[in-house]
Amino acid sequence: MTAATQPRRMPQSLIALRNILAFLMRSPTSAFGLVVLAILILTAIFAPLLATHDPYVQDLQNTLQRPGNGHLFGTDELGRDIYSRLVYGSRITLTIIFLVTIVVGPIGLLVGTVSGYFGGWWDTVLMRITDIFLSFPSLILSLAFVAALGPSLNNAIIAISLTAWPPIARLARAETLTFRAADYISAARLQGASATRIIWKSIMPMCLPSVMIRLTLNMATVILTAAGLGFLGLGAQPPLPEWGAMIATGRRYMIDHWWLVTFPGLAILAVSLAFNLLGDGLRDALDPKQMNKR
């Protein structure tokens, strides 16, 4: 067989991704998390097609309608369709998850690897700053930042990002301390590689799987914190259909109109649970002992 007729081999990265997805789908719990996450993404993308009503249009003649009669999940105190608001609220939730991830992951990874590799006063200063952030509950610290910045969705994302990176930094530091004494790191030093190159090319890639697992597990806390800020009126502002804010507006009517808080609460529960289950599945999928059993 000539080189031109030989089938192309799949890149190793795609093979690894395929194996991880196959491993996740074999577990009912991690498969549930993966399916819920896929549903969230697809719902956010196709929200205009899935929504049955305009989520912002008020119909004061049909306020507090029970589920049914043209409104799958009923209507709120202003006559807005709750199902449509949940569908569009998935976009806000996905935006929070995406922006917090791309901010928290690099910051935590950089702080942890620099602290663990250099040690000394670098380690002392960076880890004491990390300890200060870890000494406060994330919701309380987020409240303080939002109070200083002002209530809005963007400020809530900034506040959550400022409080979510310390656990990532701690984990990356612990991983770096393990890899720092490895033979291939010593060989790189002997070849004249700079500390920056060693951190970027050798240590960070080794820390990345653990950081990804931790980020996935942290997303449940991020979602709950965002919902808590929205519930307190410090996150997304009306009329944005943020799930926590929907619960806040519906709590005044929840005794007689249960659907106002039930459906947003179930959405928050499902997504938070999905990320926890998916994180547990990723931890098993990236475990070398599990890989050897495949």
C-alpha distance (Angstrom), angle and dihedral (degrees) to the residues before:
residue distance angle dihedral
M1 . . .
T2 3.78 . .
A3 3.77 124.2 .
A4 3.80 90.0 -109.2
T5 3.83 92.8 57.0
Q6 3.81 97.2 42.9
P7 3.83 112.9 109.6
R8 3.74 114.8 -109.9
R9 3.74 115.2 -108.0
M10 3.77 118.2 -125.1
P11 3.84 112.8 -111.7
Q12 3.79 114.7 -100.8
S13 3.81 91.6 -118.9
L14 3.82 91.4 57.5
I15 3.80 91.1 46.1
A16 3.80 90.3 52.1
L17 3.82 91.4 47.8
R18 3.80 90.9 49.2
N19 3.81 91.1 50.3
I20 3.81 91.9 49.1
L21 3.81 92.2 49.6
A22 3.81 90.8 47.7
F23 3.81 90.5 50.2
L24 3.83 91.2 49.1
M25 3.80 93.0 49.3
R26 3.81 91.2 52.6
S27 3.81 89.9 62.7
P28 3.83 114.2 71.8
T29 3.81 93.2 -149.2
S30 3.79 97.6 48.2
A31 3.82 90.2 41.1
F32 3.80 88.1 55.6
G33 3.80 90.1 52.5
L34 3.79 91.9 47.9
V35 3.81 92.5 48.8
V36 3.81 93.3 48.3
L37 3.81 90.7 49.4
A38 3.81 90.2 49.6
I39 3.81 90.0 49.8
L40 3.81 90.4 50.2
I41 3.80 92.0 51.7
L42 3.80 94.0 45.6
T43 3.80 91.7 46.1
A44 3.79 91.1 52.1
I45 3.80 92.4 48.1
F46 3.80 96.4 46.0
A47 3.81 98.2 34.0
P48 3.84 94.0 126.4
L49 3.81 89.6 54.9
L50 3.81 96.6 43.1
A51 3.80 98.3 44.3
T52 3.80 114.6 91.4
H53 3.82 95.7 -161.3
D54 3.78 139.4 22.6
P55 3.82 103.1 -87.0
Y56 3.81 92.4 -144.3
V57 3.80 100.7 46.5
Q58 3.81 114.1 106.0
D59 3.81 121.0 -144.5
L60 3.79 106.4 -173.1
Q61 3.80 91.5 -177.5
N62 3.83 91.2 63.2
T63 3.79 103.6 42.4
L64 3.80 121.3 152.1
Q65 3.80 94.0 6.0
R66 3.78 116.5 173.0
P67 3.84 119.2 -116.0
G68 3.77 110.4 -73.6
N69 3.80 132.8 37.0
G70 3.79 93.3 94.4
H71 3.83 94.3 -39.8
L72 3.81 111.1 89.7
F73 3.82 95.1 -162.3
G74 3.80 97.5 20.6
T75 3.79 128.7 -112.8
D76 3.80 133.7 -74.8
E77 3.81 131.5 -125.2
L78 3.81 90.4 -74.2
G79 3.79 96.2 45.9
R80 3.82 94.9 -105.0
D81 3.78 117.9 148.4
I82 3.82 108.9 -105.3
Y83 3.81 95.1 -157.2
S84 3.80 91.9 55.0
R85 3.79 91.0 46.8
L86 3.81 90.3 51.6
V87 3.80 90.3 50.4
Y88 3.80 93.0 51.7
G89 3.80 90.1 40.8
S90 3.81 87.9 64.4
R91 3.80 87.0 69.4
I92 3.79 91.0 57.2
T93 3.81 91.8 47.3
L94 3.80 92.3 48.5
T95 3.81 91.0 47.3
I96 3.80 90.9 53.2
I97 3.81 91.8 48.2
F98 3.81 93.6 47.8
L99 3.81 97.6 45.6
V100 3.80 94.7 43.6
T101 3.81 90.4 49.3
I102 3.81 96.0 51.2
V103 3.82 90.2 48.1
V104 3.80 101.7 39.6
G105 3.81 98.3 42.0
P106 3.83 98.6 56.9
I107 3.83 93.7 39.3
G108 3.79 94.3 50.0
L109 3.80 92.9 42.8
L110 3.81 93.1 49.1
V111 3.80 95.5 46.0
G112 3.80 93.1 46.1
T113 3.80 97.4 46.8
V114 3.81 94.7 44.6
S115 3.80 91.2 47.7
G116 3.80 94.2 47.3
Y117 3.81 96.9 42.7
F118 3.80 100.7 46.1
G119 3.80 98.7 32.3
G120 3.80 117.1 176.7
W121 3.78 116.8 77.6
W122 3.82 90.8 -12.7
D123 3.78 89.1 61.5
T124 3.80 93.2 43.1
V125 3.80 96.3 50.8
L126 3.80 97.9 40.7
M127 3.79 95.3 44.6
R128 3.82 93.5 46.6
I129 3.79 88.9 53.8
T130 3.80 88.2 48.6
D131 3.80 90.7 49.6
I132 3.80 91.0 52.6
F133 3.81 90.8 55.4
L134 3.81 91.9 44.4
S135 3.81 92.4 51.7
F136 3.82 90.9 70.8
P137 3.81 126.3 64.8
S138 3.80 108.1 -106.0
L139 3.81 94.2 -123.3
I140 3.81 93.1 50.4
L141 3.80 92.1 48.1
S142 3.82 91.0 46.4
L143 3.81 89.0 51.9
A144 3.79 89.8 53.7
F145 3.80 93.0 50.8
V146 3.81 93.6 46.1
A147 3.80 90.5 47.9
A148 3.80 88.6 54.9
L149 3.82 95.6 43.1
G150 3.79 98.8 37.7
P151 3.82 131.6 -108.3
S152 3.82 113.7 -66.1
L153 3.78 139.5 113.7
N154 3.82 93.5 -104.7
N155 3.80 92.5 50.0
A156 3.80 90.2 47.3
I157 3.82 89.8 54.9
I158 3.81 90.3 49.1
A159 3.81 91.3 48.7
I160 3.81 93.2 48.8
S161 3.81 90.9 47.8
L162 3.80 91.4 51.6
T163 3.80 91.0 54.5
A164 3.83 101.1 38.7
W165 3.83 102.2 60.8
P166 3.87 101.7 72.0
P167 3.85 96.9 76.7
I168 3.80 89.0 50.4
A169 3.81 90.5 50.3
R170 3.80 91.7 50.1
L171 3.78 91.9 50.9
A172 3.83 93.7 46.0
R173 3.82 90.5 49.7
A174 3.81 91.7 52.1
E175 3.80 91.1 48.9
T176 3.81 91.5 47.2
L177 3.80 92.3 52.5
T178 3.79 87.6 55.7
F179 3.80 95.7 48.7
R180 3.82 97.2 38.8
A181 3.81 93.3 79.7
A182 3.82 94.9 44.8
D183 3.80 119.0 124.4
Y184 3.80 94.8 -119.4
I185 3.83 90.1 55.5
S186 3.81 90.2 51.4
A187 3.81 90.1 48.0
A188 3.81 90.2 51.6
R189 3.82 90.4 52.5
L190 3.81 91.4 49.7
Q191 3.79 89.5 52.3
G192 3.80 89.2 56.5
A193 3.80 99.6 -105.4
S194 3.80 112.8 161.8
A195 3.78 122.4 -119.5
T196 3.79 90.3 -111.7
R197 3.80 92.0 54.4
I198 3.81 92.6 46.5
I199 3.81 91.7 50.9
W200 3.80 93.9 44.8
K201 3.81 99.9 39.9
S202 3.79 104.1 30.1
I203 3.79 113.9 19.5
M204 3.81 104.0 35.8
P205 3.83 94.2 53.1
M206 3.81 89.6 51.8
C207 3.81 91.4 50.5
L208 3.79 94.3 46.1
P209 3.85 99.5 85.4
S210 3.81 92.7 53.4
V211 3.80 91.1 44.7
M212 3.81 91.2 51.1
I213 3.80 90.8 52.2
R214 3.79 91.8 48.6
L215 3.80 91.8 47.6
T216 3.79 90.8 52.4
L217 3.79 91.8 50.3
N218 3.81 90.7 45.8
M219 3.80 92.2 55.2
A220 3.81 90.2 77.2
T221 3.80 89.2 58.1
V222 3.81 90.5 45.3
I223 3.81 91.7 53.2
L224 3.80 92.3 48.0
T225 3.80 91.9 47.1
A226 3.81 91.6 49.7
A227 3.80 90.1 48.4
G228 3.81 89.9 48.4
L229 3.79 91.9 52.1
G230 3.79 90.2 47.4
F231 3.80 90.6 48.7
L232 3.80 90.3 53.3
G233 3.79 91.8 48.4
L234 3.81 94.5 -111.4
G235 3.81 99.0 104.9
A236 3.79 128.4 50.5
Q237 3.79 109.9 4.0
P238 3.83 126.5 -136.8
P239 2.94 134.0 -52.8
L240 3.84 90.1 29.2
P241 3.83 108.9 106.5
E242 3.81 97.7 -126.9
W243 3.81 111.8 160.8
G244 3.80 96.9 -129.5
A245 3.80 91.8 47.9
M246 3.82 89.5 49.8
I247 3.79 89.5 56.3
A248 3.81 90.3 48.6
T249 3.81 93.1 53.9
G250 3.80 92.7 43.3
R251 3.80 98.3 49.0
R252 3.81 91.5 82.3
Y253 3.80 89.8 62.9
M254 3.80 100.5 31.0
I255 3.83 97.3 109.1
D256 3.80 93.9 63.8
H257 3.81 99.0 19.1
W258 3.81 105.4 45.4
W259 3.82 95.9 169.3
L260 3.81 93.1 70.0
V261 3.81 92.6 73.1
T262 3.80 102.1 18.1
F263 3.80 99.4 69.8
P264 3.84 97.2 43.6
G265 3.80 88.5 45.3
L266 3.80 91.7 51.6
A267 3.81 90.1 49.5
I268 3.81 91.4 53.5
L269 3.81 90.9 45.3
A270 3.82 94.0 49.1
V271 3.82 95.4 49.0
S272 3.82 94.0 43.3
L273 3.81 91.7 48.3
A274 3.80 90.7 46.3
F275 3.80 92.8 56.3
N276 3.81 91.8 47.8
L277 3.81 92.0 50.8
L278 3.80 92.3 43.5
G279 3.80 90.8 50.2
D280 3.80 90.9 52.2
G281 3.79 89.6 49.5
L282 3.81 92.6 49.4
R283 3.79 90.1 50.3
D284 3.80 89.8 56.5
A285 3.81 93.4 41.2
L286 3.81 93.2 53.6
D287 3.80 94.4 42.4
P288 3.85 108.6 113.4
K289 3.80 90.5 -141.9
Q290 3.78 90.4 56.5
M291 3.81 91.4 45.2
N292 3.80 90.5 56.1
K293 3.83 90.2 54.8
R294 3.82 93.6 56.0
